[in-house]
Amino acid sequence: MTTRETVLGALFTSLSAISGPVVLRDEVLPERIPEGGLIILRDGVPGAPEVTLSPLRYHYEHRAEIEVIVQVATGRSATLDTLAAAIGTRIAGNRTLGGLCDWAEPEAPSPVDLPVEGATTLRAAIIGVILHYSASDPLA
């Protein structure tokens, strides 16, 4: 397994431990949002690495995205805030994802309302997570 996949897998595992929401990785938004909310980890892009030559290492600041979606009749903003805080707590509690990356740093959430015809509006936010890690090869 590549370093990139190992780091993203560790982040997914960490997010999956959050109680309440359904957590998915790179899935299409389902037709129904679970009552406890939905978290979708998007792999994002690793960006252009910095390179050191001795030993040869590629140092990435990979930006993954976490989509947080809730659809409840009341308290949508509070529910979304609670899930965002839980994500922050999970990341802060293990910034190296068990030693698999140098550092994981979440960004502030970017909230948005998504209207749904004939249903309660979805409240969503995108939380970027910068994953700092090194690999021996861009494809390793």
C-alpha positions in Angstrom: 0.0 0.0 0.0 1.3 3.5 -0.8 2.2 6.1 1.9 -0.7 8.3 0.6 -3.2 5.4 0.9 -1.9 4.4 4.3 -2.2 8.0 5.7 -5.7 8.5 4.2 -6.8 5.1 5.5 -5.6 6.0 9.0 -7.6 9.3 8.8 -10.7 7.4 7.7 -10.3 4.9 10.6 -10.0 7.8 13.0 -13.1 9.5 11.7 -15.0 6.2 11.8 -14.6 6.1 15.6 -16.8 9.2 15.9 -20.1 8.2 17.5 -23.3 9.0 15.7 -22.7 9.8 12.0 -22.2 7.4 9.2 -18.6 7.8 7.8 -17.8 7.0 4.2 -14.8 7.5 1.9 -15.1 8.8 -1.6 -18.7 7.8 -1.9 -21.5 9.6 -3.8 -23.9 11.6 -1.6 -26.7 9.1 -0.7 -30.4 10.0 -1.3 -31.1 10.0 2.4 -28.9 11.5 5.1 -28.8 9.3 8.3 -30.3 10.9 11.4 -26.9 11.2 13.1 -25.4 12.9 10.1 -23.0 11.9 7.4 -19.2 12.4 7.1 -17.5 11.7 3.7 -13.7 11.7 3.5 -12.5 12.9 0.0 -9.0 11.9 -0.9 -8.2 15.4 -2.2 -4.8 16.2 -3.9 -1.3 15.7 -2.6 0.0 18.8 -4.5 3.5 19.3 -5.7 6.1 17.8 -3.2 9.2 19.4 -1.9 12.1 17.0 -2.7 15.3 16.3 -0.7 18.0 14.3 -2.4 20.0 12.6 0.2 18.2 10.4 1.0 15.7 11.0 -1.8 12.3 11.9 -0.2 9.2 13.6 -1.4 7.5 15.7 1.2 3.8 16.3 0.7 1.3 18.7 2.2 -1.7 16.7 1.0 -5.1 18.5 1.3 -7.9 16.0 1.9 -11.5 17.2 2.4 -14.1 16.1 4.9 -17.7 16.7 4.0 -20.0 16.9 6.9 -23.8 16.8 6.1 -26.8 16.9 8.4 -30.5 17.0 7.8 -32.5 17.5 10.9 -35.7 19.6 11.4 -34.3 21.7 14.2 -30.8 22.5 15.4 -29.0 21.9 12.1 -26.3 24.4 12.8 -25.7 23.0 16.3 -25.6 19.5 15.0 -23.1 20.4 12.3 -21.0 22.3 14.9 -21.0 19.2 17.2 -19.8 17.0 14.4 -17.1 19.5 13.3 -15.9 19.7 16.9 -15.8 15.9 17.1 -13.7 15.8 14.0 -11.3 18.4 15.5 -11.1 16.4 18.7 -10.2 13.1 16.8 -7.5 14.8 14.8 -6.1 16.8 17.8 -5.9 13.6 19.8 -3.7 11.9 17.2 -2.0 14.4 14.9 0.4 11.8 13.5 -2.3 9.2 12.8 -0.4 6.6 14.8 3.0 7.7 13.4 2.0 7.4 9.8 2.3 11.1 9.0 4.3 14.0 10.4 1.2 16.2 11.2 -2.5 16.5 10.4 -3.9 20.0 10.6 -7.7 20.7 10.1 -8.9 23.9 8.6 -11.9 25.9 9.7 -15.2 24.5 8.3 -16.9 26.2 5.3 -20.6 25.8 6.0 -23.3 25.9 3.3 -27.1 25.2 3.1 -28.2 22.9 0.3 -31.9 23.1 -0.5 -33.8 19.9 -1.2 -37.1 20.0 -3.0 -39.9 18.7 -0.7 -37.5 18.0 2.2 -35.6 19.6 5.1 -32.7 21.7 3.8 -29.3 20.0 4.2 -26.7 21.8 6.3 -23.2 20.9 5.1 -19.6 22.0 5.7 -16.3 21.2 4.0 -13.3 20.8 6.4 -10.0 20.7 4.7 -7.2 18.6 6.4 -3.6 19.2 5.6 -1.7 15.9 5.9 2.1 16.3 6.1 4.0 13.1 5.1 7.0 11.9 3.2 7.5 9.1 0.7 10.4 7.6 -1.1 8.7 8.0 -4.5 5.7 9.9 -5.9 4.0 6.6 -6.5 5.1 4.9 -3.3 
